[in-house]
Amino acid sequence: MFKRRYLSDILSLCDFLFIQEHWLTDGQLDSLNEVSDVHYATAVSGFGDSEVLEGRPYSGCAIF
């Protein structure tokens, strides 16, 4: 996946990375820890898996 490779490339240049508006659901947050073997990610979602999304919802934040 292009986005995963892009994140991995950015992480190779820094110790910490802060991301906002990642648009991941609660069920997808664990996939952030698969991006790098060196970094640990913690994140929150702006909406849950069971919510019906209408319009343009707010997203969430992640810290690597």
C-alpha atoms as one frame of an Amber mdcrd trajectory, in Angstrom:
protein
   0.000   0.000   0.000   1.371   3.401  -1.004   0.308   5.174   2.195   1.995
   2.601   4.404   5.249   2.900   2.433   5.000   6.714   2.594   4.562   6.637
   6.389   7.448   4.211   6.723   9.709   6.526   4.697   8.766   9.525   6.851
   9.302   7.547  10.066  12.815   6.640   8.962  13.647  10.358   9.141  12.290
  11.147  12.611  11.865   9.875  16.143   8.290  11.090  16.629   5.510  11.622
  14.112   2.161  13.226  14.864  -0.702  12.656  12.437  -4.125  14.225  12.430
  -7.137  13.473  10.256  -6.074   9.884   9.565  -9.687   8.793   8.855  -9.233
   5.342  10.394 -12.032   3.629  12.302 -11.527   2.091  15.746 -11.079  -1.318
  14.112  -8.306  -0.078  11.815  -6.103   1.646  14.417  -4.023  -1.484  15.124
  -2.780  -1.423  11.521  -0.675   1.640  12.378   1.670  -0.567  14.406   2.427
  -2.588  11.260   4.019   0.423   9.542   7.324   0.357  11.432   9.287  -2.215
  13.409  10.986   0.591  15.371   8.040   2.851  16.239   4.981   2.196  18.373
   1.752   3.955  17.414  -1.093   5.045  19.625  -4.190   6.617  18.120  -7.806
   7.621  18.559 -10.565   7.638  15.995 -13.106  10.364  15.487 -15.872   7.827
  14.887 -16.676   4.211  15.655 -17.069   1.152  13.434 -20.812   0.984  14.017
 -21.648   4.599  13.174 -23.247   5.468   9.863 -21.162   8.252   8.366 -22.875
  11.180   6.739 -21.168  14.090   5.066 -17.560  14.703   6.005 -16.905  13.468
   9.563 -13.934  14.530  11.630 -11.234  11.925  11.891  -8.627  11.279  14.544
  -5.046  11.625  15.740  -2.072   9.297  15.898   1.341   9.495  17.529   4.266
   7.319  16.472
